Amino acid sequence: MNAFKTTDICDASADAQACELPFLGFGRRRAFAGAIRTLRYQQGFRAVRDLLQQRGEGQVLVIDGGGLAWRALFGDLMAGLACRNGWEGVVVHGAIRDRAEIDGMEIGVKALATAPRRADIGGPGEVDVPLRFGGVLFTPGARLVADDDGVVVLPPGLTEADLAIADAVAATAAYASGGVVPRS
């Protein structure tokens, strides 16, 4: 389970990129974090199965479907593969399907919507390329943190442990109680 909140990370680092999209959360893992792997959907994405069959410890798969909301880019079979192979989570810029099944799995999934019909699977997709959506650049290898408040990408080379989160939390508490917030 992720020990750091996206809100605290944003307070601790002005360079943390907070995705501006209204993601919904699915799966039993409400918070997750890991190194980014990417997949761009282009008339299909055979590569998603191949990626999820690899060991995924410490990794989060980010799928860019261009916001496709009327066809699902991810479902229970792919979520099952992700669970079996230890992926931390999946972020989908588009829709998923099989919500009830995914909600019972030990995985974290963020997506824009649900849709019953699957997307085409015939095309290869593009793997491990930089993706941009929701005002964020998702670079393979960068650190992603997700929870019920959103999705955040950390600056290159940083992890949650590198940030002065305790100081940011204390500053927020001081402000909330009427104190002065120190400038960084």
N, C-alpha and C positions, 0 to 999 in steps of 0.2 A: 504494500500500500504506500502511496505517495505521502510523505510527511510534510510537504510544503504546499501552502495554498497559493493559487494563482494570484489572488488579490495581494497577498504579502509580497510575492515576487515582483509584481508591478510597482508596489510602493517602494521596494528596495532597489529597483533598477529602472531608470528612465529608458534604458536601451532594450529592455525586454519588449518583444513584439506581442501585443495582445490581438488575437484575431477578432475582427469586427463582425463576424457572422453569428447568428443566433443558433448555435448548435444545440441539439437535444442529446441527452445521455441515455445509453442503453447498456445492458449487461450488469452483472453484479459488482464489478469493479468500478466504483464511482469516480475514483481518482487514479491516474496513472502517469508515468513519466518514462522517457527513454530517448535513445538516439534515433533520429529520424531516418527511415527508408521511404522512398517515394515511388509512386506509380501514377502516370498520367493515362487516363482513359481516352482512347481514340478508336472509335468504331469497334471496340472490343478490348478485352484485357486478359488474355490468356495468362499473362505473367503474374497475376495476383495469386493464382493457385501455386505457381512455382515458388514465389517468394514466401508464401505462408507455409510451405512444406519445409522450409529451412528453419533451423533453430533461431528463435527470435528473442532469447533472453536479453533484456536491456534495450529492446527496440520497439518503436512505434511505427506502424505503416500509415502513411498519409496518401490517400487516393484522391486525385483531382479529377472529378467528373464534370467540371465546368458548371457546377450547381444544378446538374440534371436532377429534377425532382419527380419526373413521371415514370422513370425506370430505375430499378434498384441496382446499385453497383456492388452490393455486398449483402450476404444473407447467412442463414444458420450453418450451411455446409462450410463456408469459408471461415466463419467464426469458430466452428469446431476445429478446423485445422489450426487456426491461430492459438486456440487454447492448448491443444495437444503439443504444439511446438514452442510454447512458452513466450509468445508475444505479449508485450505489456498492454498494448491497445491498438486501436485503429481509429483514424480520423478520416471521414468521408465527406468531400465537398460535393454532395449530392444525396441521394436517397438510399436507404437500405430496406430490406424486407425481412420477414420472419422475426418481428420484434419480440413476440412472446417467448420464442425459443432462445433468442439471444439474451433476453433479460434473465434467463435462468442459468446462464453460463458465467464462468469465472473469467471474464474479459471486460475491458472497458471499450466502448464504441461511442464516438461522437459523429453525428450526421445531421443533415438539414431537415430530413423528412423521412417518411416511410412510403413505400409504393409496392403494390403486389406483383407487378410485372418486372421481370429481370431485364437488365440491359444486355445488349449483344455481347457475346463472349469470344467471337471469332478473331478479332484483331489482336495484335501482340501487345499494344500499350507501350509506354516508355518507362523504363525503370531507372531509379536513382538519378533523376534530373531535377534541377531546382524547380520548384513550383511556386506560383504567386497567386494568392486569393485572400479575400478578407483583409487586405492591407498588410499581409505578412508574407515574407519570403521563407519558404520551407526548404532548407538546404539539407541534403543527405549528410548525416553525421551530427547535425546540430541537436541540441537538447530541447525536447518538447515536454511541457507539463500541462496536464488537463485535469479539471475537476468540474464540479457542478456550476462553477462561475464562468468557465470558459477554457480557452486553449491559448497557451503562451509559448513562444519560442525564445530561448535565451540567446544572448550574444555569443558569437563563435568562441569556443574554448571554455565557456563558463558552465558550471553546474549550480544547482540550488545551494549547495554547501559553500560556494564561493561568495555568495551574497550576504550582506549584513542585514539579514531578515529580522533578527531580534531588535536591531536599532529601528528599523522601519515600523515594526509593530509597536514599539515603545513610543515613537513619535506620533503614530496614529492615536494611541491611547491618550497621550498628553493633549492632543488637539481636541479629542472627543470630550475630555474633561475640562476644557476651557483653557488649557495651557498653550504655550507657544510651541510651534513645530520648528525644530532646528532646520536650517537650510543645508543641503548637501553640497 
